[in-house]
């Protein structure tokens, strides 16, 4: 399954190794802030899931 992240610190990135259903979660990469992403739409033909940002939290220092 491919999950495309929309908005927030990880907007435009993809997760391509998620098996089965994806319920969302807090994600970060490198120096980016944490973002809570939740799935909002699934394209039935391709199986691609769009996930939108719901909340952000500053990175831990």
N, CA, C and O atoms as a CHARMM CRD file, in Angstrom:
* protein
*
  244
    1    1 UNK  N      0.84500  -1.17400   0.00000 PROA 1      0.00000
    2    1 UNK  CA     0.00000   0.00000   0.00000 PROA 1      0.00000
    3    1 UNK  C      0.88800   1.23400   0.00000 PROA 1      0.00000
    4    1 UNK  O      1.94100   1.25700   0.63800 PROA 1      0.00000
    5    2 UNK  N      0.45900   2.24600  -0.71300 PROA 2      0.00000
    6    2 UNK  CA     1.16000   3.52500  -0.73600 PROA 2      0.00000
    7    2 UNK  C      0.30500   4.54200   0.00400 PROA 2      0.00000
    8    2 UNK  O     -0.89100   4.66900  -0.25800 PROA 2      0.00000
    9    3 UNK  N      0.92900   5.26900   0.93300 PROA 3      0.00000
   10    3 UNK  CA     0.25100   6.33000   1.67600 PROA 3      0.00000
   11    3 UNK  C      0.91800   7.64100   1.29000 PROA 3      0.00000
   12    3 UNK  O      2.11800   7.81500   1.50000 PROA 3      0.00000
   13    4 UNK  N      0.14200   8.56800   0.72400 PROA 4      0.00000
   14    4 UNK  CA     0.65300   9.89600   0.36000 PROA 4      0.00000
   15    4 UNK  C      0.26200  10.88700   1.44500 PROA 4      0.00000
   16    4 UNK  O     -0.91200  11.01500   1.79000 PROA 4      0.00000
   17    5 UNK  N      1.26400  11.59000   1.98300 PROA 5      0.00000
   18    5 UNK  CA     1.04700  12.55900   3.06000 PROA 5      0.00000
   19    5 UNK  C      0.78800  13.93700   2.46000 PROA 5      0.00000
   20    5 UNK  O      1.51100  14.38600   1.57000 PROA 5      0.00000
   21    6 UNK  N     -0.26200  14.60500   2.96200 PROA 6      0.00000
   22    6 UNK  CA    -0.67100  15.91000   2.45000 PROA 6      0.00000
   23    6 UNK  C     -0.57300  16.93300   3.56600 PROA 6      0.00000
   24    6 UNK  O     -1.16100  16.74800   4.63200 PROA 6      0.00000
   25    7 UNK  N      0.17400  18.02700   3.32800 PROA 7      0.00000
   26    7 UNK  CA     0.29500  19.11800   4.29200 PROA 7      0.00000
   27    7 UNK  C      1.25300  18.80000   5.43100 PROA 7      0.00000
   28    7 UNK  O      1.73700  17.67600   5.57000 PROA 7      0.00000
   29    8 UNK  N      1.51300  19.81700   6.23700 PROA 8      0.00000
   30    8 UNK  CA     2.36200  19.64300   7.40500 PROA 8      0.00000
   31    8 UNK  C      3.82100  19.42900   7.05800 PROA 8      0.00000
   32    8 UNK  O      4.22100  19.60300   5.90700 PROA 8      0.00000
   33    9 UNK  N      4.62000  19.05200   8.04800 PROA 9      0.00000
   34    9 UNK  CA     6.06800  18.93800   7.85400 PROA 9      0.00000
   35    9 UNK  C      6.48800  17.82700   6.89900 PROA 9      0.00000
   36    9 UNK  O      7.60700  17.85900   6.38600 PROA 9      0.00000
   37   10 UNK  N      5.63700  16.86000   6.64700 PROA 10     0.00000
   38   10 UNK  CA     5.98800  15.75000   5.75400 PROA 10     0.00000
   39   10 UNK  C      5.17400  15.73800   4.47000 PROA 10     0.00000
   40   10 UNK  O      5.18900  14.75400   3.73100 PROA 10     0.00000
   41   11 UNK  N      4.46400  16.82800   4.20200 PROA 11     0.00000
   42   11 UNK  CA     3.63400  16.91000   3.00500 PROA 11     0.00000
   43   11 UNK  C      4.42300  16.60400   1.74300 PROA 11     0.00000
   44   11 UNK  O      5.55500  17.06000   1.58300 PROA 11     0.00000
   45   12 UNK  N      3.82600  15.83500   0.85300 PROA 12     0.00000
   46   12 UNK  CA     4.46600  15.48300  -0.40000 PROA 12     0.00000
   47   12 UNK  C      5.26800  14.19700  -0.34700 PROA 12     0.00000
   48   12 UNK  O      5.73900  13.73000  -1.38400 PROA 12     0.00000
   49   13 UNK  N      5.43400  13.62100   0.80800 PROA 13     0.00000
   50   13 UNK  CA     6.18200  12.36200   0.93400 PROA 13     0.00000
   51   13 UNK  C      5.23800  11.17500   0.85200 PROA 13     0.00000
   52   13 UNK  O      4.02300  11.30700   0.99800 PROA 13     0.00000
   53   14 UNK  N      5.83100  10.01300   0.61400 PROA 14     0.00000
   54   14 UNK  CA     5.05200   8.77800   0.51400 PROA 14     0.00000
   55   14 UNK  C      5.62000   7.70400   1.42800 PROA 14     0.00000
   56   14 UNK  O      6.83200   7.60500   1.61600 PROA 14     0.00000
   57   15 UNK  N      4.72900   6.90500   1.99000 PROA 15     0.00000
   58   15 UNK  CA     5.10500   5.68200   2.69000 PROA 15     0.00000
   59   15 UNK  C      4.71400   4.55400   1.75500 PROA 15     0.00000
   60   15 UNK  O      3.55400   4.46000   1.35400 PROA 15     0.00000
   61   16 UNK  N      5.65400   3.70100   1.40300 PROA 16     0.00000
   62   16 UNK  CA     5.32600   2.67500   0.41600 PROA 16     0.00000
   63   16 UNK  C      5.44800   1.25100   0.94800 PROA 16     0.00000
   64   16 UNK  O      5.32000   0.29600   0.18100 PROA 16     0.00000
   65   17 UNK  N      5.68900   1.09600   2.22900 PROA 17     0.00000
   66   17 UNK  CA     5.88200  -0.26200   2.74100 PROA 17     0.00000
   67   17 UNK  C      4.87500  -0.62800   3.82200 PROA 17     0.00000
   68   17 UNK  O      5.11900  -1.53900   4.61300 PROA 17     0.00000
   69   18 UNK  N      3.74600   0.07300   3.86400 PROA 18     0.00000
   70   18 UNK  CA     2.76100  -0.24900   4.89000 PROA 18     0.00000
   71   18 UNK  C      1.92200  -1.44900   4.46200 PROA 18     0.00000
   72   18 UNK  O      1.25700  -1.39100   3.42800 PROA 18     0.00000
   73   19 UNK  N      1.94100  -2.53300   5.23400 PROA 19     0.00000
   74   19 UNK  CA     1.13400  -3.70200   4.88900 PROA 19     0.00000
   75   19 UNK  C     -0.30900  -3.52900   5.37500 PROA 19     0.00000
   76   19 UNK  O     -0.53800  -3.00000   6.46300 PROA 19     0.00000
   77   20 UNK  N     -1.25900  -3.96400   4.58800 PROA 20     0.00000
   78   20 UNK  CA    -2.65900  -3.92500   5.00500 PROA 20     0.00000
   79   20 UNK  C     -3.18000  -2.52200   5.24500 PROA 20     0.00000
   80   20 UNK  O     -2.69500  -1.55300   4.66100 PROA 20     0.00000
   81   21 UNK  N     -4.17200  -2.42900   6.11100 PROA 21     0.00000
   82   21 UNK  CA    -4.79800  -1.13700   6.42600 PROA 21     0.00000
   83   21 UNK  C     -3.84900  -0.26800   7.24500 PROA 21     0.00000
   84   21 UNK  O     -3.03100  -0.77900   8.01000 PROA 21     0.00000
   85   22 UNK  N     -3.96600   1.05100   7.07900 PROA 22     0.00000
   86   22 UNK  CA    -3.12700   1.98800   7.82700 PROA 22     0.00000
   87   22 UNK  C     -4.05600   2.93100   8.58400 PROA 22     0.00000
   88   22 UNK  O     -4.88900   3.60400   7.97700 PROA 22     0.00000
   89   23 UNK  N     -3.91700   2.98100   9.91200 PROA 23     0.00000
   90   23 UNK  CA    -4.81400   3.77400  10.75700 PROA 23     0.00000
   91   23 UNK  C     -4.30300   5.18100  11.01200 PROA 23     0.00000
   92   23 UNK  O     -4.98600   5.96800  11.66600 PROA 23     0.00000
   93   24 UNK  N     -3.11500   5.51900  10.51100 PROA 24     0.00000
   94   24 UNK  CA    -2.53900   6.83500  10.75500 PROA 24     0.00000
   95   24 UNK  C     -1.61400   6.80600  11.95300 PROA 24     0.00000
   96   24 UNK  O     -1.43200   5.76600  12.58600 PROA 24     0.00000
   97   25 UNK  N     -1.02400   7.96600  12.26300 PROA 25     0.00000
   98   25 UNK  CA    -0.14700   8.03400  13.41800 PROA 25     0.00000
   99   25 UNK  C      0.75200   9.25200  13.38500 PROA 25     0.00000
  100   25 UNK  O      0.75100  10.02000  12.42400 PROA 25     0.00000
  101   26 UNK  N      1.52700   9.41700  14.46100 PROA 26     0.00000
  102   26 UNK  CA     2.48300  10.50600  14.58500 PROA 26     0.00000
  103   26 UNK  C      3.73200  10.12400  13.81000 PROA 26     0.00000
  104   26 UNK  O      4.30300   9.05800  14.04400 PROA 26     0.00000
  105   27 UNK  N      4.16900  10.98800  12.88200 PROA 27     0.00000
  106   27 UNK  CA     5.32900  10.70600  12.04200 PROA 27     0.00000
  107   27 UNK  C      6.29100  11.87900  12.04400 PROA 27     0.00000
  108   27 UNK  O      5.87600  13.02500  12.21300 PROA 27     0.00000
  109   28 UNK  N      7.56300  11.60400  11.85700 PROA 28     0.00000
  110   28 UNK  CA     8.58000  12.62900  11.67900 PROA 28     0.00000
  111   28 UNK  C      9.69500  12.05400  10.82300 PROA 28     0.00000
  112   28 UNK  O      9.80600  10.83700  10.66800 PROA 28     0.00000
  113   29 UNK  N     10.51600  12.93100  10.27200 PROA 29     0.00000
  114   29 UNK  CA    11.67100  12.50100   9.48600 PROA 29     0.00000
  115   29 UNK  C     12.76200  13.54300   9.63600 PROA 29     0.00000
  116   29 UNK  O     12.51900  14.73200   9.43200 PROA 29     0.00000
  117   30 UNK  N     13.95900  13.10800   9.99000 PROA 30     0.00000
  118   30 UNK  CA    15.07700  14.04100  10.12300 PROA 30     0.00000
  119   30 UNK  C     14.79500  15.13400  11.13800 PROA 30     0.00000
  120   30 UNK  O     14.44700  14.85000  12.28400 PROA 30     0.00000
  121   31 UNK  N     14.94500  16.38500  10.72000 PROA 31     0.00000
  122   31 UNK  CA    14.72000  17.52800  11.60100 PROA 31     0.00000
  123   31 UNK  C     13.30300  18.07700  11.52900 PROA 31     0.00000
  124   31 UNK  O     13.03000  19.13500  12.09700 PROA 31     0.00000
  125   32 UNK  N     12.40200  17.39400  10.85300 PROA 32     0.00000
  126   32 UNK  CA    11.02200  17.87000  10.71300 PROA 32     0.00000
  127   32 UNK  C     10.27300  17.74500  12.03700 PROA 32     0.00000
  128   32 UNK  O     10.58400  16.88200  12.85800 PROA 32     0.00000
  129   33 UNK  N      9.28900  18.60900  12.23300 PROA 33     0.00000
  130   33 UNK  CA     8.41200  18.49400  13.39500 PROA 33     0.00000
  131   33 UNK  C      7.58800  17.21100  13.27000 PROA 33     0.00000
  132   33 UNK  O      7.46100  16.64000  12.18700 PROA 33     0.00000
  133   34 UNK  N      7.03400  16.77500  14.39700 PROA 34     0.00000
  134   34 UNK  CA     6.12200  15.63000  14.39400 PROA 34     0.00000
  135   34 UNK  C      4.79300  16.05800  13.80300 PROA 34     0.00000
  136   34 UNK  O      4.36500  17.19500  14.00200 PROA 34     0.00000
  137   35 UNK  N      4.13900  15.17000  13.08400 PROA 35     0.00000
  138   35 UNK  CA     2.82200  15.45500  12.53200 PROA 35     0.00000
  139   35 UNK  C      1.90900  14.26000  12.70600 PROA 35     0.00000
  140   35 UNK  O      2.31100  13.11700  12.48800 PROA 35     0.00000
  141   36 UNK  N      0.66600  14.53600  13.10400 PROA 36     0.00000
  142   36 UNK  CA    -0.33700  13.47800  13.20700 PROA 36     0.00000
  143   36 UNK  C     -1.06700  13.39800  11.87600 PROA 36     0.00000
  144   36 UNK  O     -1.78000  14.32600  11.49400 PROA 36     0.00000
  145   37 UNK  N     -0.88900  12.29400  11.17500 PROA 37     0.00000
  146   37 UNK  CA    -1.51800  12.09600   9.87900 PROA 37     0.00000
  147   37 UNK  C     -2.59700  11.02500   9.98800 PROA 37     0.00000
  148   37 UNK  O     -2.39100   9.97700  10.60100 PROA 37     0.00000
  149   38 UNK  N     -3.74000  11.30400   9.38900 PROA 38     0.00000
  150   38 UNK  CA    -4.84900  10.34000   9.40100 PROA 38     0.00000
  151   38 UNK  C     -5.31800  10.11300   7.96800 PROA 38     0.00000
  152   38 UNK  O     -5.34300  11.04700   7.16700 PROA 38     0.00000
  153   39 UNK  N     -5.69100   8.86900   7.64000 PROA 39     0.00000
  154   39 UNK  CA    -6.16900   8.58400   6.28600 PROA 39     0.00000
  155   39 UNK  C     -7.53400   9.23600   6.05100 PROA 39     0.00000
  156   39 UNK  O     -8.41800   9.17500   6.90600 PROA 39     0.00000
  157   40 UNK  N     -7.69100   9.86100   4.88100 PROA 40     0.00000
  158   40 UNK  CA    -8.95700  10.53200   4.58100 PROA 40     0.00000
  159   40 UNK  C     -9.60400  10.02200   3.29200 PROA 40     0.00000
  160   40 UNK  O    -10.80000  10.21900   3.07400 PROA 40     0.00000
  161   41 UNK  N     -8.81600   9.37200   2.44500 PROA 41     0.00000
  162   41 UNK  CA    -9.36800   8.89800   1.17500 PROA 41     0.00000
  163   41 UNK  C     -8.51500   7.75200   0.65100 PROA 41     0.00000
  164   41 UNK  O     -7.29200   7.76500   0.79100 PROA 41     0.00000
  165   42 UNK  N     -9.16600   6.75900   0.04700 PROA 42     0.00000
  166   42 UNK  CA    -8.46200   5.65300  -0.59800 PROA 42     0.00000
  167   42 UNK  C     -8.95400   5.54500  -2.02500 PROA 42     0.00000
  168   42 UNK  O    -10.16000   5.49400  -2.27000 PROA 42     0.00000
  169   43 UNK  N     -8.02800   5.51100  -2.96500 PROA 43     0.00000
  170   43 UNK  CA    -8.36800   5.36200  -4.37300 PROA 43     0.00000
  171   43 UNK  C     -8.55300   3.86400  -4.64000 PROA 43     0.00000
  172   43 UNK  O     -7.57700   3.11400  -4.62000 PROA 43     0.00000
  173   44 UNK  N     -9.78300   3.42000  -4.88900 PROA 44     0.00000
  174   44 UNK  CA   -10.04400   1.98700  -5.02600 PROA 44     0.00000
  175   44 UNK  C     -9.24600   1.29800  -6.14100 PROA 44     0.00000
  176   44 UNK  O     -8.82200   0.15300  -5.98100 PROA 44     0.00000
  177   45 UNK  N     -9.04300   1.98400  -7.25600 PROA 45     0.00000
  178   45 UNK  CA    -8.36200   1.36900  -8.39900 PROA 45     0.00000
  179   45 UNK  C     -6.89100   1.09900  -8.10100 PROA 45     0.00000
  180   45 UNK  O     -6.37600   0.03400  -8.44400 PROA 45     0.00000
  181   46 UNK  N     -6.20700   2.05400  -7.46500 PROA 46     0.00000
  182   46 UNK  CA    -4.76500   1.91900  -7.21300 PROA 46     0.00000
  183   46 UNK  C     -4.44000   1.47700  -5.79300 PROA 46     0.00000
  184   46 UNK  O     -3.35800   0.94700  -5.54100 PROA 46     0.00000
  185   47 UNK  N     -5.36400   1.69000  -4.86600 PROA 47     0.00000
  186   47 UNK  CA    -5.10000   1.36500  -3.47000 PROA 47     0.00000
  187   47 UNK  C     -4.32300   2.43800  -2.72900 PROA 47     0.00000
  188   47 UNK  O     -3.99700   2.26200  -1.55600 PROA 47     0.00000
  189   48 UNK  N     -4.01800   3.55800  -3.39900 PROA 48     0.00000
  190   48 UNK  CA    -3.28300   4.65200  -2.76200 PROA 48     0.00000
  191   48 UNK  C     -4.16900   5.32300  -1.71900 PROA 48     0.00000
  192   48 UNK  O     -5.34600   5.58800  -1.96600 PROA 48     0.00000
  193   49 UNK  N     -3.59100   5.59400  -0.55000 PROA 49     0.00000
  194   49 UNK  CA    -4.31000   6.25300   0.54100 PROA 49     0.00000
  195   49 UNK  C     -3.76300   7.66500   0.70100 PROA 49     0.00000
  196   49 UNK  O     -2.54900   7.85400   0.76600 PROA 49     0.00000
  197   50 UNK  N     -4.65100   8.66200   0.76600 PROA 50     0.00000
  198   50 UNK  CA    -4.24200  10.03400   1.05800 PROA 50     0.00000
  199   50 UNK  C     -4.42500  10.27000   2.54400 PROA 50     0.00000
  200   50 UNK  O     -5.48100   9.97400   3.10300 PROA 50     0.00000
  201   51 UNK  N     -3.39300  10.80400   3.18200 PROA 51     0.00000
  202   51 UNK  CA    -3.43500  11.08500   4.61800 PROA 51     0.00000
  203   51 UNK  C     -3.16900  12.56600   4.83800 PROA 51     0.00000
  204   51 UNK  O     -2.17900  13.10100   4.33900 PROA 51     0.00000
  205   52 UNK  N     -4.04700  13.23300   5.58400 PROA 52     0.00000
  206   52 UNK  CA    -3.91500  14.66500   5.86100 PROA 52     0.00000
  207   52 UNK  C     -3.37100  14.89500   7.26000 PROA 52     0.00000
  208   52 UNK  O     -3.53400  14.06600   8.15600 PROA 52     0.00000
  209   53 UNK  N     -2.72500  16.03200   7.42600 PROA 53     0.00000
  210   53 UNK  CA    -2.19800  16.43700   8.73200 PROA 53     0.00000
  211   53 UNK  C     -3.36100  16.87400   9.61600 PROA 53     0.00000
  212   53 UNK  O     -4.26500  17.56800   9.15100 PROA 53     0.00000
  213   54 UNK  N     -3.34600  16.47400  10.88100 PROA 54     0.00000
  214   54 UNK  CA    -4.37600  16.87700  11.83100 PROA 54     0.00000
  215   54 UNK  C     -3.80600  17.72600  12.97200 PROA 54     0.00000
  216   54 UNK  O     -4.49700  18.58300  13.52300 PROA 54     0.00000
  217   55 UNK  N     -2.55800  17.48300  13.31400 PROA 55     0.00000
  218   55 UNK  CA    -1.93800  18.24000  14.40400 PROA 55     0.00000
  219   55 UNK  C     -0.42700  18.16700  14.23200 PROA 55     0.00000
  220   55 UNK  O      0.10100  17.24000  13.61900 PROA 55     0.00000
  221   56 UNK  N      0.25600  19.16200  14.78500 PROA 56     0.00000
  222   56 UNK  CA     1.72300  19.12400  14.76900 PROA 56     0.00000
  223   56 UNK  C      2.23100  19.32000  16.18300 PROA 56     0.00000
  224   56 UNK  O      1.55800  19.91500  17.02500 PROA 56     0.00000
  225   57 UNK  N      3.40600  18.82200  16.42800 PROA 57     0.00000
  226   57 UNK  CA     4.08500  18.99200  17.71600 PROA 57     0.00000
  227   57 UNK  C      5.53500  19.32300  17.40700 PROA 57     0.00000
  228   57 UNK  O      6.11200  18.72900  16.49600 PROA 57     0.00000
  229   58 UNK  N      6.14500  20.25700  18.14000 PROA 58     0.00000
  230   58 UNK  CA     7.53600  20.60600  17.86500 PROA 58     0.00000
  231   58 UNK  C      8.46100  19.42500  18.10800 PROA 58     0.00000
  232   58 UNK  O      8.20300  18.57700  18.96300 PROA 58     0.00000
  233   59 UNK  N      9.53500  19.38600  17.34400 PROA 59     0.00000
  234   59 UNK  CA    10.50200  18.30000  17.52400 PROA 59     0.00000
  235   59 UNK  C     11.13500  18.37700  18.90000 PROA 59     0.00000
  236   59 UNK  O     11.29500  19.45600  19.47000 PROA 59     0.00000
  237   60 UNK  N     11.48500  17.23800  19.41400 PROA 60     0.00000
  238   60 UNK  CA    12.12500  17.18700  20.73700 PROA 60     0.00000
  239   60 UNK  C     13.58500  17.54800  20.59900 PROA 60     0.00000
  240   60 UNK  O     14.24600  17.11400  19.65600 PROA 60     0.00000
  241   61 UNK  N     14.09700  18.33200  21.52400 PROA 61     0.00000
  242   61 UNK  CA    15.50000  18.76100  21.46300 PROA 61     0.00000
  243   61 UNK  C     16.29600  18.14200  22.55600 PROA 61     0.00000
  244   61 UNK  O     17.49700  18.39000  22.66100 PROA 61     0.00000
